[in-house]
């Protein structure tokens, strides 16, 4: 479907993947079944925007798989191969939006924006937030460049990296608990307040070229998440390795702490070629090597990498991206994978001089750079 305002100048492709923004009542609950055209029909278009819709798939995002995400990654790259496209908006469920956004961002080398949005209230409800979020996402996609992959929700613009779902039901669903928002959108204006932190982007992995959701999908690297708690022991971590995990995210306590027994299990996993990343169940703040006795000091000594301010879902995506990159070039030196993972977790800061003084950019100022 294509809808155009008179004098339209910006061509935006909307890739529909399902989620609450596309969910209708099924008799016992809501499920994604509305098409991208149906979702787009609920939202007004910003002035000067032409929109085309790609219905990629239609799932509740709690059912999102790595194969779905890689199919979306491939579709984004194929869409941006057309120089006439000015930006992309992805409509997505909120449950795993943070993971998909980060995967896209790790592989995004194009100056044109990819903007993810969704809804907290279902399609067609009188107080639905989907139409407003979609309008804002279209406006941002038509206005900015050189910011990577973004999340636009409830009038706020967030960088993909670090942004997580922080509210189960409230309209202001997303934030980065360890950093300020990237900007805001409203009243026909987009204000960008800082430059996002992004590592150098990865090339499209070989697996993305053939990824297809479904029972016949090509197996992808297994990456598991294990949470430490009072009475936590190495059983589940060892079980993940036994099950064939090539990567494990340990959700530790505090600034990255567990037990001596878990540190020993991490050492065994790393010795067996498994990548281990340590994050924390605490909502905000970085990890730090402070404590021994099974703390981050011992976990790092055992070969694990700390994830900075990335939390579990995005840390898992960093591990998956590392393994897919390794698979794309064939088996190699394990140290190479560790070095790549470290780079993805650290995410070097890149500050644009114009933003270094804390200024903001309006949509018109950003558009002047396009």
N, C-alpha and C positions, 0 to 999 in steps of 0.2 A: 504494500500500500504506500502511496505517496500523497502527502498533503503539503501544499505550498501556500505561503502568504504572498500577497502581491509584492513584487520587488524583492523576492527571496534571494538571499545571497549566500547563505551558509547551508551546506548539505550535510545533514547528520543522519547516520544509520543507527536505528534502534534495534538491538539484538535482544529478543525476548527469551527468557529461560524459565519462567514460572514464578513461584513464590507467592506470598500473600497478595502482592499487587495484582496477581492474576488468579486469585482464589475465589471460588464461589461455594455457596452452601450445598452440601451433598446429602443432606438429610440427617447426618449424625455429627457433622463437623465440616470444616472448610478444606478444600484441596485445590491445587492449581489446575485450571482447565480453560481459562480465557486466553484467546489468541493475542498476539502482539498488536494486531489491528484493533481488537476490542479495547485493550488497555490504552492504546494511543488515543482512541476516540473519546476517552474521558477527560483528556487534558487539552487546554488551549495551547497553541503554539506561540513561542516568542516571535516577535516581529522579525521578519527577514530570515526565517528558517524553513528549509525544505527537509522533510523527514521521509525516510524509507525504512521499512520494517523487515527484519529477518526473524522468522520463527525457528529457533534452533532446537529447543526442546521445552517441555512444560512439566516441571517437577517441583514438589515442595523441597526447599533447599536442605532440609534434614536428610533427604535422600541423595544429595549431591555426591558424586564419586569423582575420583581423580580422572577417570575417563571422560566424564562430563566436562570437567574443568579444562582438560587438554583439548577437547573438541572446541570449546569456546575460545581457547587461546589460538588455535589454528584459524578459526573463523575471524577473529579480530585481525590477525596478520593478513589474511586474505582480503579482508575489507579494506585495510589501509594500503594494500597494494594498488588501489585505485587512487590516483592523485587528485581526483575530483572530490573525494570525501574529506570533509573538514573536521570531523570528529565522530565519536561513537558513544552511544549511551547503552548500557546493559541494564535491563530490568531483571532483578534477582531476588530470591528470598533472603530474608535477613539472617537466618540461622547460621549460614556458612558464607555469607557475603564477604566477611573479612578475609577468609582463606582464598577465595577466588580472586578478590581484588589484589592481594599480595602476589599470587602466582602470576597474574597478568603483568603486574608492575615489574617483577623481577626479569621479565622478558620483553619489556617495552622500551624500544630505542627510538621511537618516532616522536617528533615534537607535537603531533596532534593528540588531543586528549582522548582518554577512555574514561568514562564516568559511570560508576555503578550507583544505582538507586533502587528503591523498593518501597514497601509500605508496611506499616504496623497494623492497619485495619484493612479488611478484605475488599476485594473488587466490588463496586456497585453499592457500597454502604453510604448512607447519607452523609456521614461524617468522615468518609475515607480520606486518608492523607496521600494516597497514591497519585492522584492527579497533580497536586501541588508539588510533590517531590519530582515527578516526571518533568513538569514545566521547568523547575529550577535546574534539573540535570541537563535539559536541552539548552537552557540559557548558558550554563557554564561550558558545555561542550562547544558552543558556538562562539565563545568569548576568549578562551585561554589557550596557551601553548607552553610547551617546555616544563610541564608540571608532573608528567608521568600519569599514572592511573589514580583517579580520585574517587572518593565516596561523597555523594551529595545527599543530605538528609535533613529535613526539618530546618531548612534555611541555612545550613552550615556546610562548609566545604572542608573535607578532611583528606589528608594524604593517605594512600593505601597502607603504607608502612606504619604499624603501630596502632591503627584504628581497629577497634573491636566493638562488638555489641555490648553495651553497658546497661541497657534497660530491656526487660523482657517484653513489656507492653507499651511503655510510654512512647510518644511520638518522637522525642529526641533520643533516638535509639543508639546512636554511635558517638564514640569519642576516642581519643587517645589519652588514656589515664596518665601518661607520663609526659605529655606535650600539649601545647596549645593547638587549637584548630588551625587549619590552613587559611581559611577565609570565610566569607559569608556571602549569601545571595538573597536579594529581595528588592522589590520596588524597581525592577528592570535594571539592576546594578549588581555587578560581581566585584567584590573587593577581595584581593589576595594579599595576605598580611605577612607571609613568610615563604621561603623556598623549602620544599621537602627534602629530606635526607634520603638519598638513593644510591646504592652501589652501581657500578657499571653494569648495564643490562646484559643478560645472557642471550645467546642466539636461540632460536626456536629449536627445542629438542626433537630428536628423531621420532620419539614416541608420539608427539603431537601431530605429526603428519598422517598418522594412521589411527589415532585414538577414536573409538566409537563406543558409546555407552551400550551396555547390554550384557547378557550372559556369555556371549562369544567374544567379548573384548579381550585384547591381548593383555596378559598379566603385567601389572606395573609393580615397581618396588614397594614392598610392604614397609610402612613407617608407622609405628605405634606410639601412643601416649600413655605413660604410666604416672600416677599421682602418688606422692608420698604423704603419709599421715601418721598420727600416733599409732604405734604398733606396726608401722609399715616394715615390710621385709623384702628381700630380693625376689620373691616367688614370681610375681607378675612380670618383672623385668626379664628374668630368666625364661619364663614361658614365652614372652614375645620373641626372644632370640631363637628359642627352640622352634617356634612357629615359622621362622624364616625371615624375621624382620631384618632389614638392612640398615634401618635407622630407628632410633628410639629417642623420644623426648621425655625426659624425666621432669615432672612438675614437682619441684622441691618446695620446702618451706622457707620462710624468711628470704634472705638474700641469696638463696641457693644452697640449702643445707639438707642433708639426709642422715645416713648412719654409716658406720664403718663397713658393715656388711653390704650395704648397697654400693658403697665406693668400690669394694672388692668385685662385686658383680659387674660394675661398669668397666673395671679394668679387664675382666675376662671377655666382656662383649667387644671392647675395642680391640683386644688382641686377636679376636676372631674376625675382624674386619667390619664390625658394626659401627656406624657413626652414632655418637651419643651427644645430645644437646641438653643442657640443663636450663630450665626456666623456673618460674615460681608461681605459686598459687596466690600470692599477694597481688592485688589489682594494679598497683603503680610502683614505679621506681626501678632502678637498675639492679642487676645481680652484682655481687662483689665477693672476692676471696678474702674472707674475714676469719672464718672458723675452721678448725680442724675437727677431729673426732667424727668424721663423716660429713663435714661441712664442705663448702665450695672449694676450700683449699685442697682437700683430699680428692674431690670429684674431678677437679682440673688435673691434679697429679695422676689420676687414673686414666686420663685421656679424653675426658668430656670437654665440650666447649660451652661457655656461658652465652646466653642469648641476649644480653644487654637488656633492653626494655621490651623485646618481643615476647608475647605470651604464647601459650601452648599451640593454638591453631596455626598461627603464622610461623612459629618455630618448626612445626611439622612440614609446612610448605617449603621452608628453606632447605630442610633435609631432602624432601622429595625432589626439588629442583636440582640440588647437588647430585643426587643419584642419577637423575635423568641426563644431566650434562655428562656425567662419567660414562653412562651407557651410550651416549651419542658418539663418543670418540673411542669406545672400546675400553676394555679393562686396562688400568694403568697403575701407577704408583699410588697406594692408599694415601700418602702424604698430600698428593695433589687434591684429592677430594676433601681432606681436612682443611687445606688452605682455602679452597673455594668456599666451603661452608663458613669458615671464619669470616671471609669477606662479605658474604651475604648477611651474616648475623650482625656484623659491626656497622655496615651501611654508612660509609663516610659522609660527613656533612659537606654540602655544597651550597654556599650562600651567595646569592646574586648581589652585587654591590648596591644596586638600587634599593634592595630590601634590608640592607645591613643596619640602617639607621632606624628601622622599625616603621617605615612608611608603608602605605597600602597602595594597591593598584585598582583602579576602577575598571569596569568592563571596557570602557572606551580606551583607556590607556593600554590595556592588554591587547585589545583588538588592533591597536596601531602597530603592534609588533608582528602581527600575523601576516 
